[in-house]
Amino acid sequence: MAGIQKADLQPANDAIPDRIALDETMIRIDGQQFWLYAAVDPETKEILYMRPFTAITTAVTQRFLHELHEKHDIEDAECLVDHTQHLTAALRRSGLRFQTIRHGNRNGVERVFT
């Protein structure tokens, strides 16, 4: 996780867009496997929040959403996600609006991982 912290990937801006693209990808740090969660403004491609976790579950996703909410007021934002069950389940449990989409505006978060 030191590599993530050294990269200073957290944004300085507190503005929140109307839509947020959410996704996760598997990464390796010092030989360990982590799931890197990201929230991105799909219009500007600005990273709103990123955090690595050691697992990928609905509970972990809810924790990520809670931390994102502590940093930004996301209650009125629409979250753009793929059809991943843990993402949609966590958003439902958190009471956040979301739309499942594979392409288009959601691609902003995919570009963060490539």
C-alpha positions in Angstrom: 0.0 0.0 0.0 3.0 2.3 0.4 3.1 2.6 -3.4 -0.4 3.9 -3.5 0.3 6.5 -0.8 3.6 7.5 -2.5 1.7 8.1 -5.8 -0.6 10.6 -4.0 -3.6 9.5 -5.9 -6.2 11.2 -3.7 -7.7 14.4 -5.1 -7.4 17.8 -3.6 -10.7 19.0 -4.9 -13.9 18.5 -2.8 -16.4 19.1 -5.6 -18.6 16.2 -6.4 -20.1 15.5 -9.9 -23.7 14.4 -10.6 -22.4 11.1 -11.7 -19.6 8.9 -10.3 -18.0 5.9 -12.1 -17.1 3.1 -9.7 -14.9 0.1 -10.4 -12.2 -2.1 -8.9 -9.3 -4.1 -10.3 -6.8 -6.6 -8.9 -3.3 -5.3 -8.4 -0.1 -6.7 -6.8 2.0 -4.8 -4.4 5.2 -6.4 -3.0 3.9 -9.8 -4.2 0.6 -9.4 -2.3 -2.8 -9.3 -4.1 -5.1 -6.3 -3.5 -8.3 -5.0 -5.0 -8.0 -1.4 -5.9 -11.3 0.4 -5.7 -11.8 3.7 -7.5 -14.4 6.5 -7.8 -13.9 8.7 -10.9 -15.7 11.8 -12.3 -16.7 10.4 -15.7 -16.7 13.8 -17.3 -13.3 15.1 -16.2 -11.7 11.7 -15.5 -10.6 13.1 -12.1 -10.0 10.5 -9.4 -12.4 11.2 -6.5 -11.2 8.5 -4.2 -9.0 5.3 -4.5 -8.3 2.6 -1.9 -6.8 -0.9 -2.0 -8.5 -3.7 0.0 -7.4 -7.3 0.5 -10.7 -8.8 -0.5 -13.6 -8.1 -2.9 -17.0 -8.5 -1.2 -20.2 -6.6 -0.7 -19.1 -5.6 2.9 -15.7 -4.3 1.6 -17.5 -2.4 -1.1 -19.8 -0.8 1.4 -16.8 0.2 3.4 -15.3 1.9 0.3 -18.6 3.7 -0.3 -18.7 4.8 3.3 -15.2 6.2 3.1 -16.1 7.9 -0.3 -19.1 9.5 1.4 -16.9 10.8 4.3 -14.8 12.6 1.7 -17.6 13.7 -0.7 -21.3 14.4 -0.5 -22.4 11.6 -2.8 -26.1 11.2 -1.7 -27.4 12.9 -4.8 -24.9 11.5 -7.3 -25.8 8.7 -9.6 -23.1 5.9 -9.5 -22.2 4.2 -12.8 -21.2 0.6 -12.3 -20.8 -2.6 -14.4 -23.0 -5.6 -13.6 -20.8 -6.8 -10.7 -23.0 -8.1 -8.0 -21.0 -6.8 -5.0 -21.1 -3.3 -6.4 -24.8 -3.2 -7.0 -25.6 -5.0 -3.7 -23.5 -2.5 -1.7 -25.1 0.5 -3.5 -28.6 -0.9 -2.8 -27.7 -1.4 0.9 -26.2 2.1 1.1 -29.3 3.6 -0.4 -27.4 5.2 -3.3 -28.7 5.7 -6.8 -26.9 3.7 -9.5 -27.1 2.7 -13.1 -25.5 -0.4 -14.5 -23.6 0.3 -17.7 -20.7 -1.4 -19.5 -19.5 1.4 -21.8 -19.9 5.1 -22.3 -19.5 7.4 -19.3 -18.3 4.5 -17.1 -15.2 4.2 -19.3 -13.5 7.0 -17.3 -12.9 4.6 -14.4 -11.7 1.9 -16.7 -9.0 4.3 -18.1 -7.6 4.7 -14.6 -6.8 1.0 -14.5 -5.1 0.9 -18.0 
